[in-house]
Every structure is written in structure tokens, then in C-alpha cells.
Amino acid sequence: MKVIFTKWLVVLWLALLGAFPVASSAAWPDDQTIELIVGFAPGGGTDLMARALVPFVEKKLGGKARIVVVNKPGAGGEISSAYIARSKPDGYTVGFVNVPGFVFIPMYKQSAYQTSDLKLIARVVDDPAVLVMHKKSKYRTFPELLAALKNDPGSLSFATSGRGTSGHQALLKIEQAAGVKGTDIAFKGAGDFKSAVIGGHVDYAFSSIGEFLTGYADSDTATAMLVVNPTRVAVIKDVPSIKELGFDVRVSSERGIAAPKALPQNIADRLQKAIQDTLTDPEFLKTIKNDAPLVAFMPGAEWTKSLESMPAELQPFVSKMRE
């Protein structure tokens, strides 16, 4: 009798264990506030997009959904990606990942996460890199800049949002294509290095188009030299593409939402749908203004598939990161 009773206790215990995830999943997102993690300092492109998304995604989720942006800057996004990966997969901790950095960081060092530790929910934007300069820069054209670096390698500084990020990738790819060497100055986000550019404390900066439009487009002191893209981009149509200047290089910041790998699919699907609905909402597009042309929704599974070829593309730069 005691053995039978013990077996029933085990069965009941296992049943209860199985019931908790179901109950939690059913209650989402009404139980508690959702943390939306951003791996860069406030004021940059990722942070601004996150804060613009919040009220609309809350509305699309319905019920008592509440979302708060939490900044965890540092290490080019590694800190935030690791935090997301290690969080409880209950839908209450999700966050932005920034490609190519998200893919690249685990390739060149023993990182605190692997890309397989996270589930991609949805891509939000595809935002090409742009080279920003002070309007009084000594070298104001790309050929002049390259000539200066060939004559004196490392003599010019380039602000980026951190090693391995899209801005740093832009510098690495230009160095490789043009046979030059610059000096990378890593910040915790585009919001952090804006004052350095305007104040002339760095020679140049690699930003994204969205960050440029938000931070510099109306500036009396900074302007864009080129877009790191094969073609011009309509939203800044007067800025030449790097291909026009002789180099076939493209670097873009793909930003989107990810969650812990074990997030239940029903929550992932619901969140993906809320993001998709937000990105097609005319009121949201009006809110983000100049960023609207950069919106590029892609479902999580499709985005994951599209990134499969990226490690091969980034492999030539692994050794440079280890120098």
C-alpha cells in the first residue's frame, strides 16, 4: 500500500510540474511586466526603436500587457544577449539583437552566449551603415580619407558602437577592401559617441542611417560622407554609396527581437504577430518618421534561415579581431 501511495505521489508531482508552464503560458502577458532588453546606451538607434515600439506592441498584445525598456550596454551587445539567453523562457524577458554583431561575437572569442541559445522572434529593421564626419574634417571625401590612411596607417579614428558591431564591421571591411588601417574607438552606443563626433574628439564615426537621421541630419556640425551600401538609399539620396566610390561593400544593422531558446512557441507566435502588426500600423510609422523606410519585418524562422550564410561571410575577419 505504501509503495502504491508513493507512486501516486510521484505521478501527482510530475503532473503538477507539467501544469505550471501551461498555466504561465496561458496567463502571458498579463502576469507581470515584460522586460525589453537593449544592449546599447540610451539615445542610439536600437534604444530609440525599442521605445517607439513599446506602446504599440502593448496595444497589439492586448489585455494587461506592459513592457519596459531595460538598457544593458557593453561588449557590443554581448552582455544583453547573454542576459536574454539565461533568462527564464516565460515571455517576460525578451530583447533586441543586432546583426552582424550577434552572429560575429561568438565567432572570435569565448562569449557568454551562443546564437543557438536564443530564439529569433522577428526582424524589425534593416539599417545600412553610414560614415559620419565633422563638417570641418580635414579629409572630406572618401579618396582623401583613404590616401591619408595609406600615407599614415592608424592616423584617423573611427567611433563605433563596440567591437564586432555593424559599425566596426564597416571599418574592417573597408580596411580589407582598400588596403588601409584606421583606429577603432569603441563606445557603448551611437548615443554615446554623438558628442564625440560633434565636438571633434574623434575624426569619423560609423553610424546607421536611422541613427544619423535622428542624431545628425539637422546638425550644423556633422554630415554623412557615404553609405556603406552598393546603392544610394532614398531617405538620404544625396549621400553617395561606397560602390560609386569604387568599393563593393555592404554593411547593415539588422535589428530584431529575440528570446530565450525554450520560449513556448505559442508565446513566440503571439509576440511575432504583435510586432508585425505594429510595423504596418500607420500611426507607428508616423511616430518613427525618418526610420519608417528602414522597417523590414521578417518572421523569426525566416530571419534565422537568412543568417545561416553569415558566419562564412564574417570568417575572414576573425583573425583581425584576435590581433
GIVEN-V266790 format. One record per residue. N is the residue number from 1. SS is DSSP state (A for helix, B for strand, O for the rest). D_FIRST is the distance of its C-alpha to the first C-alpha in whole Angstrom. Layout:
n & ss & d_first
N & SS & D_FIRST
N & SS & D_FIRST
This chain:
n & ss & d_first
1 & O & 0
2 & A & 4
3 & A & 5
4 & A & 5
5 & A & 6
6 & A & 9
7 & A & 10
8 & A & 11
9 & A & 12
10 & A & 14
11 & A & 15
12 & A & 16
13 & A & 18
14 & A & 20
15 & A & 21
16 & A & 23
17 & A & 24
18 & A & 26
19 & A & 27
20 & A & 29
21 & A & 32
22 & A & 32
23 & A & 33
24 & A & 35
25 & A & 37
26 & A & 37
27 & A & 39
28 & O & 41
29 & O & 44
30 & O & 44
31 & O & 41
32 & O & 44
33 & O & 47
34 & B & 47
35 & B & 49
36 & B & 52
37 & B & 53
38 & B & 56
39 & O & 57
40 & O & 61
41 & O & 63
42 & O & 64
43 & O & 67
44 & O & 66
45 & A & 66
46 & A & 62
47 & A & 62
48 & A & 64
49 & A & 62
50 & A & 59
51 & A & 60
52 & A & 62
53 & A & 59
54 & A & 57
55 & A & 58
56 & A & 58
57 & A & 55
58 & A & 53
59 & A & 55
60 & A & 54
61 & A & 50
62 & O & 51
63 & O & 48
64 & O & 48
65 & O & 49
66 & O & 50
67 & B & 52
68 & B & 53
69 & B & 55
70 & B & 54
71 & B & 57
72 & O & 56
73 & O & 59
74 & O & 60
75 & A & 60
76 & A & 61
77 & A & 58
78 & A & 55
79 & A & 54
80 & A & 53
81 & A & 51
82 & A & 49
83 & A & 48
84 & A & 47
85 & A & 45
86 & A & 43
87 & O & 42
88 & O & 39
89 & O & 40
90 & O & 39
91 & O & 43
92 & O & 44
93 & B & 46
94 & B & 48
95 & B & 52
96 & B & 55
97 & B & 55
98 & B & 59
99 & B & 60
100 & O & 62
101 & A & 60
102 & A & 57
103 & A & 57
104 & A & 60
105 & A & 58
106 & A & 55
107 & A & 58
108 & A & 60
109 & O & 58
110 & O & 54
111 & O & 53
112 & O & 50
113 & O & 49
114 & O & 50
115 & A & 51
116 & A & 47
117 & A & 45
118 & B & 47
119 & B & 47
120 & B & 50
121 & B & 50
122 & B & 54
123 & B & 57
124 & B & 60
125 & B & 63
126 & B & 65
127 & B & 68
128 & B & 70
129 & B & 72
130 & B & 75
131 & B & 77
132 & B & 79
133 & B & 82
134 & B & 84
135 & O & 87
136 & O & 89
137 & O & 87
138 & O & 90
139 & O & 89
140 & O & 88
141 & O & 88
142 & A & 85
143 & A & 88
144 & A & 89
145 & A & 86
146 & A & 85
147 & A & 89
148 & A & 88
149 & A & 85
150 & A & 86
151 & A & 89
152 & O & 87
153 & O & 83
154 & O & 81
155 & O & 83
156 & O & 82
157 & B & 79
158 & B & 76
159 & B & 73
160 & B & 70
161 & O & 67
162 & O & 65
163 & O & 65
164 & O & 64
165 & O & 64
166 & A & 66
167 & A & 69
168 & A & 69
169 & A & 68
170 & A & 72
171 & A & 73
172 & A & 72
173 & A & 73
174 & A & 76
175 & A & 77
176 & A & 76
177 & A & 78
178 & A & 81
179 & O & 81
180 & O & 81
181 & O & 79
182 & O & 78
183 & B & 76
184 & B & 73
185 & B & 72
186 & B & 69
187 & O & 68
188 & O & 64
189 & O & 66
190 & A & 69
191 & A & 69
192 & A & 69
193 & A & 72
194 & A & 74
195 & A & 76
196 & A & 77
197 & A & 78
198 & A & 80
199 & O & 81
200 & O & 83
201 & O & 80
202 & O & 79
203 & O & 81
204 & B & 79
205 & B & 76
206 & B & 73
207 & B & 72
208 & B & 70
209 & A & 73
210 & A & 70
211 & A & 71
212 & A & 74
213 & A & 75
214 & A & 73
215 & A & 74
216 & O & 78
217 & O & 79
218 & O & 81
219 & O & 82
220 & O & 86
221 & O & 85
222 & B & 82
223 & B & 82
224 & B & 81
225 & B & 82
226 & B & 80
227 & B & 77
228 & O & 75
229 & O & 75
230 & O & 77
231 & O & 78
232 & O & 79
233 & O & 77
234 & A & 78
235 & A & 77
236 & A & 79
237 & O & 82
238 & O & 84
239 & O & 82
240 & O & 83
241 & B & 80
242 & O & 80
243 & O & 81
244 & O & 84
245 & O & 85
246 & O & 84
247 & O & 81
248 & O & 78
249 & O & 75
250 & O & 72
251 & O & 70
252 & B & 68
253 & B & 65
254 & B & 62
255 & B & 60
256 & B & 57
257 & B & 53
258 & B & 50
259 & B & 46
260 & B & 44
261 & O & 43
262 & O & 39
263 & O & 41
264 & O & 39
265 & A & 42
266 & A & 42
267 & A & 43
268 & A & 45
269 & A & 47
270 & A & 47
271 & A & 49
272 & A & 51
273 & A & 52
274 & A & 53
275 & A & 55
276 & A & 57
277 & A & 58
278 & A & 59
279 & A & 61
280 & O & 63
281 & O & 63
282 & A & 67
283 & A & 67
284 & A & 65
285 & A & 67
286 & A & 70
287 & A & 68
288 & A & 68
289 & A & 72
290 & A & 73
291 & A & 69
292 & A & 69
293 & A & 71
294 & A & 68
295 & B & 65
296 & B & 64
297 & B & 60
298 & B & 58
299 & B & 54
300 & A & 52
301 & A & 51
302 & A & 55
303 & A & 56
304 & A & 53
305 & A & 55
306 & A & 58
307 & O & 58
308 & O & 57
309 & O & 60
310 & A & 61
311 & A & 60
312 & A & 63
313 & A & 65
314 & A & 64
315 & A & 64
316 & A & 68
317 & A & 67
318 & A & 65
319 & A & 67
320 & A & 69
321 & A & 66
322 & O & 66
323 & O & 69
